[in-house]
């Protein structure tokens, strides 16, 4: 993780060590500015199934800084998450769940609830498990700074879902699918029940995103493996959504990789 002074366009410091030791990361899958802790970011590592808190001031000032573990997914009932966001009262995640799209875990009593299903994308649902759909409909889970809404922005297709946080529950208020992904299960008879892959002619969607209290910013690919191969996860179209009404686009001069890749 690199810390950049945006105003002066200067590199300040790099943090994060690859490994299996305390505070080390192997496969960081999501990063969000913390809506709870000041000047901090939260990083979820898929391999260790842990959510780490990095304080920016401490990274800059301490020589051997180690992040704090704020959620350990190996404790209690275990699930394999892809993305995690944290509010004052619960943790919301997406991942390889037996049912539902979002998993809500109450911080105090550790109760679990599954919410909402994956979209009806005209596939034969008898062939695909919930884990299959989870593999295909991956993306970024982003909490607005005011903690009133979160957005889920998908990269294997052009889809966005927006949910309102109401007390200890969530309510889906908007979903936008410009097109669905093209995919298949690699081996239905395999023990790997989540083994689903996109087809080579699948058009990839929003490969990066960030949110403010007013806007959702997305970097759009619009590319397929067949046509672009190694340049698949690049894009030069930035879409901006305000209050879930419509997307406005702008273009950069060059194709860019996702900023958080």
C-alpha positions, 0 to 999 in steps of 0.5 A: 500500500502506497501513501501519496501526497495528492496535493504535491504529487509526491510519494511518502511511504509504502506499507504492507509486507507479504507473508504469513506472519503477524500483520502480514498479507498474502492476498489483499482483496479489498481496501476501503477508507475507514468510516469509523477510525480517523485517517485509517484504511481497512484491508481485507486479506482473502488468504488469512480471512482477516480484516486489518486496520492501517492508521496512516499517521502511524505508518508515516511516523513509525519505523516498523508499523504493524496493522491491527486485526479488527475482524478474524473470519477464522473465529466462529462459523467460517465463510470465505469472503471476497469483500468486507465493509465495516459499520458501527454495528455490523460487518457486511461481506460478499463471498462464497456463501451457501445462500444469499448475496450479502452476509451481515454479521452483527458485531456484538452478538455475532448473529448472521443473516443473508440478504438478497439473491444474485440477479436472474441473468437468463441462465439455467439456475439449476446448473449453477450454485450460489457459489458459482454466481459469487465467483462470477459476480465479483466486484468492489464493496464500497461504504459511503463516508456517512455510513448511510449507503453502500454500493457494490460495483461489478467487474465481470459485467456492468452492474451496480447495486446500492443499498441503504443501511437502516439500523441493523439491516440493509435495504436495496434501493437501486440496481443497474445492469447494463448487461450480464456476464457470459460464463460457464461452470468448468466442471459440474461434477467437480468437488470445486462447487465454485468453479465458474469462469467467464467466457472469452467473449465476455465484456468486462465492466467496472474494474475499479470504483470509489465513492463519496457521499454524493458520487460513485466513480467507476473505471470502465473496461468494456473489453474482452479476453478475445480482443484485448488479452493482457490489456483486459483490465484497462480502461479510459472511461470514467462513469460518475453516478449521482444519487442513483439516477444515471451515469455520466461518462468522461474519457482519459487520454490513455488506458489505465489500470485500476488504481488499487490493483 
